[in-house]
């Protein structure tokens, strides 16, 4: 049950930064909706409201119980991704969604969060001071299966994102330097093999990333228009709903992949700096919570969710600036999408859960110490 004492320990600055990002996302979608001719902002507002309920729900139970159900969570993840292959809804050549009637679920979105729980549970149970390559075969096997199913959809961007989150958790678990160098060398050596198995349109994205001017009216159109939009915003921007690249429909996908482009055009470098700065503050608070968690599982859980959000922000911003290929990674809470919003908000609820329980654990330890019970272990419970 939800403990009323938790309200005394809520990190209000953390929540404020989180809700500020949502407000900025709503404002941005308002402008994007005018350009696209569809009220995306009102549908997104519905997901914000539903997501807020989910977020507080994720705060209301003892998060440590999740570690005991990692097998069930993993099986659920694989089943969802398998269902996409058989009953998935195909859009623009990609089969990534399951129609639930009132909502199109994109299973790869919650799969990111579910895999964070699964891998965090592994590292919580398997305590080592440092990890070598041979120590990682079990979690690697667990990750490869969902990644393969995601890439099959095809959704290479999300698949690589899950691998990035996994790599971040391995780093947090303390990987031996020799193992790190071996893995890095293997990753670099695998690029030619990866190129061989990439689909033609995926190869084209990489080629356009390296030289977008080679096809300015075709495959290079998206990134060139995005760079024009960002640059034309200059210092203070053109003003709300006054961005010509977006409003005159030169800039595509303004409500999803290129949401940061329209924000930068209308609010300029100053607005982009503020948005990125709020993300930075939010993520720094997440890292603080991870470092101060009272148990190993909570620490890995928060760090994994932080990595999930961080990589999405970094990839999306770099993507619209032409610093990375266009891979369809949404900007958390700013890009339109119910699955993405709900996943992010449940993740934030779990982060806050770890922070709130930390305060309760501290009180219990102090009270029991005063009663002569001694120190209570903060490890996992069943």
Secondary structure, DSSP 4 states (H G I P E B T S, - for coil): ---GGGGGG--HHHHHHHHHHHHHHHHHHHHHHHHHTS-HHHHHHHHHHHHHHHHHHHHSS-GGGGGGGHHHHHHHHHHHHHHHHHHPEEETTEEEEEE-SS-EE-HHHHHHHHHHHHHHHHHHHS--SSB-GGGGHHHHHHHHHHHHHHHTTT-HHHHHHHHHHHHHHHHHT-B-HHHHHHHHHHHHHTHHHHHHHS-HHHHHHHHHHH-GGGGTTTTTHHHHHHHHHHHHTTTT-S-TT--HHHHTT-S--TTTTTHHHHHHHHHHHHHHHHHHHHHHHHHHHHHHHHHT-SSHHHHHHHHHHHHHHHHHHHHHHHHHTTSS-------TTTS--HHHHHHHHHHHHHHHHHHHHHHHHHHHHHHHHHTT--PPP-S---
